[in-house]
Amino acid sequence: MISILASEIAEIVGGKLHGADVTVTKAPVLNSQKAVAGSIFLAIKGEHLDGHDFVEDARAHGAVLTVGSRSVPGSHITVDDVTVALGKLAHHVRVQLSELTVIGITGSQGKTTTKELLTSVLSNVAPTVAPSGNYNNDLGAPISLLECTQETRFCIVEMGARHLGDIAKLAAIAEPNIGVVLKVGSAHIGEFGSVEMIARTKSELISALAPSAVAILGTYDEFTPKMASLHGGKNVFFGEESSCEIRATDIEFREGRAHFDLITPEGRTAVGLRIVGLHQVANALAVAAVATELGLSLDQIASGLSTAESGAKWRMEIIELPHLLLINDAYNASPEAMVAALQTLALFAQERGGESWAFLGKMRELGESSQSDHAAIGTLASELGIDNVVCIGAPEYASSLAENSHTSIFHCESKDEAREIARNISQGDVVLVKASRSEKLEELAEFISEQWSEGEAVE
């Protein structure tokens, strides 16, 4: 973060400074234990915890200033709304950093992976700031901006939404030079009501772009390409169609990873991804489109993509056990993400020759389409030739399976029952564990891993 006096911050956010006029040199933190010398502590009152109760701990870790809604020990600024104040401060700093290029990324699927790939590519060229984890809301996005300094050249801002208008607010704070929409899908459709409303929300990023900015648009759904009409500046399309400026061709699947030829206006070159799944091609193309607009060479882009690895926990996490492959994808689930995971499972099983196991929990926030969406995934699993589908508290997956399906279905009411089913896994098999985050199926993945390792050790 750029160096700034507490009195200046108070004026920017419309708050009142109490105590000494200290100098802030580090970005804000939400967790008192993550405070460092020179940082701001954001005292936010949540549903279960009140940040004001942790001010002393933040100060002990080095925080020099607190921003909160009531008086606390030490130098502090009181405001009506800490989140709003944070946004004001982030926008101020963003405007001050005239040499900074901000890239905003949104979409129903792939935001975090795309962010990680882009960070890997851009970090090889110049100082780059990107959010850690799933930092994509009205707290995380401003904090990412505030981590930038005068030396930072690229800032990647991941933009998620729970309501109409959320992305518009983030875009107003970040003022992106490049806006990326990956794909419109049905994640959180229960909250938005329809895919059309989700598309409208994602399009807020493109509507907010200045004419001098660039819109990067995927061609993997019917809504995203149409967003070009909302932007008066340059639009760049990526995908696998010949009409796309940035595209992939000759796509192959080897050892769980995609290999393809990347085509840009500069030429054509080979890319071999290290992250798992054919669906990662779309994310890689989005990165290539951004990097091309930023002036990176084709070799720099291909090299960056081919060496990047994902650090996202429980997202297509490959666990190589003795004679068993476990795919832990328990972080989240939407119909689109479930399709991608099952396709990857099927391809892995074909390569390895063993049986495929899909341990599937509920996909949440699907609204009225929940029953049909779950049933469609079960049907797809059968069509893909998945050998075993274990439905954990989600019998809907099997509700529409054909009578002649060769897929074995196991119904479990709990993870404990699923653990018993897991004892039937054999050497050479490939196992997928996937559900919405609230189902906590990472616990099942950990059990399978431990059980298998112990069994192998005994043998």
Long-range contacts (C-beta under 8 A, 24 or more apart in sequence): 1-25, 1-26, 1-27, 1-93, 1-146, 1-147, 1-148, 1-149, 2-93, 2-96, 2-97, 2-148, 2-149, 2-150, 4-93, 6-64, 6-65, 6-75, 6-77, 9-40, 9-65, 9-67, 9-77, 9-89, 10-77, 12-88, 12-89, 12-92, 13-67, 13-77, 13-79, 13-84, 13-85, 13-86, 13-88, 13-89, 14-79, 14-85, 14-88, 15-67, 15-77, 15-78, 15-79, 15-85, 16-77, 16-78, 17-75, 17-76, 17-77, 18-71, 18-75, 18-76, 18-77, 18-78, 19-74, 19-75, 19-76, 20-75, 21-75, 22-64, 22-65, 22-75, 23-64, 24-64, 24-65, 27-143, 27-146, 27-147, 28-67, 28-86, 28-89, 28-143, 28-146, 29-58, 29-63, 29-143, 30-139, 30-143, 32-57, 32-58, 32-61, 32-63, 33-57, 33-61, 34-61, 35-59, 35-61, 35-62, 35-63, 36-61, 36-62, 36-63, 37-62, 37-64, 38-62, 38-64, 39-63, 39-64, 40-64, 40-65, 40-66, 40-67, 41-65, 41-66, 41-67, 42-66, 42-67, 42-68, 42-82, 42-86, 42-139, 43-67, 43-68, 43-69, 43-72, 43-76, 43-82, 44-68, 44-82, 44-83, 44-139, 45-69, 83-138, 83-139, 86-138, 86-139, 86-142, 86-143, 86-146, 87-138, 87-142, 87-169, 87-173, 89-142, 89-146, 90-141, 90-142, 90-143, 90-145, 90-146, 90-173, 90-174, 91-142, 91-145, 91-172, 91-173, 91-174, 91-175, 93-145, 93-146, 93-148, 94-145, 94-148, 94-173, 94-174, 94-175, 95-175, 97-148, 97-150, 97-152, 99-150, 99-153, 100-148, 100-152, 100-153, 100-154, 100-155, 101-153, 101-154, 101-155, 101-177, 101-178, 101-294, 102-145, 102-154, 102-155, 102-157, 102-174, 102-175, 102-176, 102-177, 102-178, 103-154, 103-155, 103-156, 103-157, 103-176, 103-177, 103-178, 103-179, 103-180, 103-290, 104-157, 104-159, 104-170, 104-171, 104-174, 104-176, 104-178, 104-179, 104-180, 104-205, 105-156, 105-157, 105-158, 105-159, 105-180, 105-182, 105-286, 106-158, 106-159, 106-160, 106-161, 106-167, 106-179, 106-180, 106-181, 106-182, 106-202, 106-205, 107-180, 107-181, 107-182, 107-183, 107-184, 107-185, 107-202, 107-218, 107-224, 108-182, 108-183, 108-184, 108-185, 108-186, 108-187, 108-188, 108-198, 108-202, 108-334, 108-336, 109-182, 109-183, 109-185, 109-187, 109-279, 109-334, 109-336, 109-337, 109-340, 110-182, 110-183, 110-279, 110-282, 110-283, 110-286, 111-136, 111-158, 111-159, 111-160, 111-182, 112-136, 112-158, 112-312, 112-315, 113-275, 113-280, 113-283, 113-310, 113-312, 113-315, 114-180, 114-182, 114-283, 114-286, 114-287, 115-156, 115-158, 116-308, 116-310, 116-311, 116-312, 117-275, 117-283, 117-284, 117-287, 117-304, 117-305, 117-308, 117-310, 118-156, 118-286, 118-287, 118-290, 118-291, 119-156, 120-304, 120-305, 120-307, 120-308, 120-309, 121-287, 121-291, 121-296, 121-300, 121-301, 121-304, 121-305, 121-308, 122-154, 122-156, 122-291, 122-294, 122-296, 122-304, 124-300, 124-303, 124-304, 125-153, 125-154, 125-294, 125-296, 125-300, 126-153, 126-154, 127-151, 127-152, 127-153, 127-154, 128-152, 128-153, 128-154, 128-155, 128-156, 129-154, 129-155, 129-156, 130-155, 130-156, 130-158, 131-156, 131-157, 131-158, 133-312, 134-158, 134-160, 136-160, 137-162, 137-166, 138-166, 138-169, 138-170, 141-170, 141-173, 141-174, 142-173, 145-173, 145-174, 154-294, 159-205, 161-188, 161-201, 161-202, 161-204, 162-188, 162-191, 163-191, 163-201, 164-192, 164-197, 164-200, 164-201, 165-201, 165-204, 166-201, 166-204, 167-201, 167-202, 167-204, 167-205, 167-208, 168-204, 168-207, 168-208, 171-204, 171-205, 171-208, 171-209, 172-208, 175-210, 176-205, 176-208, 176-209, 176-213, 177-212, 177-213, 177-214, 178-213, 178-214, 178-215, 178-216, 178-290, 178-293, 178-294, 179-205, 179-206, 179-208, 179-209, 179-213, 179-214, 179-215, 179-216, 179-231, 180-205, 180-216, 180-217, 180-286, 180-289, 180-290, 181-205, 181-206, 181-215, 181-216, 181-217, 181-218, 181-224, 181-227, 182-218, 182-220, 182-224, 182-282, 182-283, 182-286, 183-218, 183-220, 183-221, 183-224, 183-282, 183-336, 184-221, 184-223, 184-224, 185-221, 185-334, 185-335, 185-336, 185-337, 186-334, 186-335, 186-336, 186-366, 186-369, 186-373, 187-332, 187-334, 187-336, 187-337, 187-365, 188-334, 188-365, 189-365, 189-366, 189-367, 189-369, 190-364, 190-365, 190-366, 190-367, 190-370, 191-365, 191-367, 193-367, 195-223, 196-223, 199-223, 199-224, 199-227, 202-227, 203-227, 203-230, 206-230, 206-231, 207-231, 209-233, 214-293, 216-286, 216-289, 216-290, 216-293, 218-282, 218-285, 218-286, 219-244, 220-282, 236-289, 236-292, 236-293, 238-282, 238-285, 238-286, 238-288, 238-289, 239-282, 239-285, 240-281, 244-285, 245-289, 246-285, 246-288, 246-289, 246-292, 247-285, 248-281, 248-284, 248-285, 251-278, 251-281, 253-278, 253-347, 255-351, 256-318, 256-344, 256-347, 256-348, 256-351, 258-284, 262-288, 262-298, 262-301, 262-302, 262-305, 264-288, 264-292, 264-298, 264-301, 265-292, 266-292, 266-297, 266-298, 267-298, 268-298, 269-298, 269-299, 269-302, 270-302, 271-302, 271-305, 271-306, 272-306, 273-305, 273-306, 273-308, 274-306, 274-307, 274-308, 274-309, 275-308, 275-309, 275-310, 275-316, 276-316, 276-318, 276-327, 276-344, 277-316, 277-340, 277-341, 277-343, 277-344, 278-340, 278-343, 278-344, 278-347, 279-340, 279-343, 279-344, 314-442, 314-445, 316-341, 316-344, 319-445, 319-449, 321-449, 321-452, 321-453, 321-456, 322-452, 322-453, 322-456, 323-427, 323-428, 323-456, 324-425, 324-427, 324-428, 324-429, 324-430, 324-431, 324-452, 325-352, 325-429, 325-430, 325-431, 326-431, 326-433, 326-445, 326-448, 326-449, 326-452, 327-430, 327-431, 327-432, 327-433, 327-434, 328-433, 328-442, 328-445, 329-432, 329-433, 329-434, 330-361, 330-433, 330-434, 330-435, 330-437, 330-439, 330-440, 330-441, 330-442, 330-444, 330-445, 331-437, 331-442, 332-436, 332-437, 333-361, 333-362, 333-363, 333-364, 333-434, 333-435, 333-436, 334-363, 334-366, 335-363, 335-366, 335-373, 335-376, 335-377, 337-434, 338-363, 338-377, 338-434, 339-377, 339-380, 341-432, 341-434, 342-377, 342-380, 342-381, 342-384, 342-386, 342-432, 343-384, 344-432, 345-384, 345-386, 345-430, 345-432, 346-384, 346-385, 346-386, 348-430, 349-386, 349-387, 349-429, 349-430, 352-428, 352-430, 353-428, 354-426, 354-427, 354-428, 354-429, 354-430, 355-387, 355-388, 355-426, 355-428, 355-429, 355-430, 356-385, 356-386, 356-387, 356-388, 356-429, 356-430, 356-431, 356-432, 357-386, 357-387, 357-388, 357-390, 357-422, 357-425, 357-429, 357-430, 357-431, 357-432, 358-386, 358-388, 358-389, 358-390, 358-432, 358-434, 359-390, 359-392, 359-418, 359-421, 359-422, 359-431, 359-432, 359-433, 359-434, 359-441, 359-444, 360-389, 360-390, 360-391, 360-392, 360-394, 360-397, 360-434, 360-435, 361-392, 361-393, 361-394, 361-434, 361-435, 361-436, 361-439, 361-441, 362-392, 362-393, 362-394, 362-435, 362-436, 362-438, 362-439, 363-394, 363-435, 363-436, 364-436, 364-438, 364-439, 365-436, 370-396, 371-396, 371-399, 374-399, 375-399, 375-400, 376-400, 378-409, 381-407, 382-406, 382-407, 388-424, 390-418, 390-421, 390-422, 392-417, 392-418, 392-435, 392-439, 392-441, 392-444, 393-439, 394-435, 415-440, 415-441, 415-443, 415-444, 415-447, 418-444, 419-444, 419-447, 419-448, 419-451, 422-447, 422-448, 422-451, 423-451, 425-452
